[in-house]
């Protein structure tokens, strides 16, 4: 695995960035709730919600980067468990080559 895509190297920066963005979003929502001017408070609230959502997405990306190998192997295992049935009335030997 390349050193730039090492999960431990991607986890911390994404997590810290997500926490900082989340804190900034909460601060913007709080400022928007405490402002007396209606137009400015609505703008701060909208910006705060956007930062809040993007912070959560960054934290989710951090955990996906950390546990990517587990998630991909579990997904492959679950996909192998699903059986793709063709026509149930059809014989399973119908597509075999008949010499």
N, C-alpha and C positions, 0 to 999 in steps of 0.2 A: 504494500500500500504506500502510496506517495506521502511524503511528510506533510505536504500542504493539505491533504485531505484526511489526515489522522483525526479520528473522532474526538480525542481528548484535546487537540488543538483547536477544534471548531466549537467545542461545547462552551468553554468559558467565555470567549468573546461574545458569542451570540446570547448567552445567558445574561452577561453583564449589560450588554446593549439593550436587551429586552427589559431588564429591571430599571435601567435609567429612563428608557422611553416610557415605561409604565408609570414611573414616578412623575415624570413631566406631564403625562396625560392626566393623572389624578390632580396635579397642581393646577393645570389649566381648567379642569372641571370645577375645582374649588374656587378659583378666581372668578370664573363665570357665574357661579352661584352667589358670590358675594358682591358683585358689581351692581350698582344702581341703574346704570344705563342699559336699556333693553337690547339695543343693537350690538353693543360690544360684548355683553354677557352671552348672547346667543352665539356669537362668533367664537368666543373662548370655549364655550361648551362643545361646539361642533369640533373644533380643533382638538380639544381634550379627548373626546370619544375616538377620534381618528388615531391619536397617539396611543390610547389605551388598547385599541384593537391591534395596532401594529406591534406594540410591545408584547402582547400575548402571542402573536404569530411568530415573533422572533424567539420567544421562549420555547414554543412548540418546535420550531426548526432546530433549536439547540438540542432538545431531547431526541428528536429524530436523528440528528447527526451522531449523537452519542450511542444510540441503540440501533443504528441502521443495519448492522449485520444480523442482529437478532430478529428485527422486523422482517428483513428480506428472507431469511431462512424459514421463519414461521409462515410467511405468506406463501413461499414455495411449497411447504409441507401441506398447508391447507388447500392449495390449488390441486395438489396431487390427490387429495382425498375426494375431490369432486369427480364424479364419473360422468362423462359425456355420453349419454345414451343416444343412439341413432333411432331408427325405427324399431320399436320393441317386437314387432311381428317378423322382422327380417332376421334371417339366420346369420350368425356371426362369421360363418365361413363363406359367405357369398362373394366377398371381394378377393378371395384368394385366387391365385393364378391356377387355371386348370390346364394342364399339359395335354 
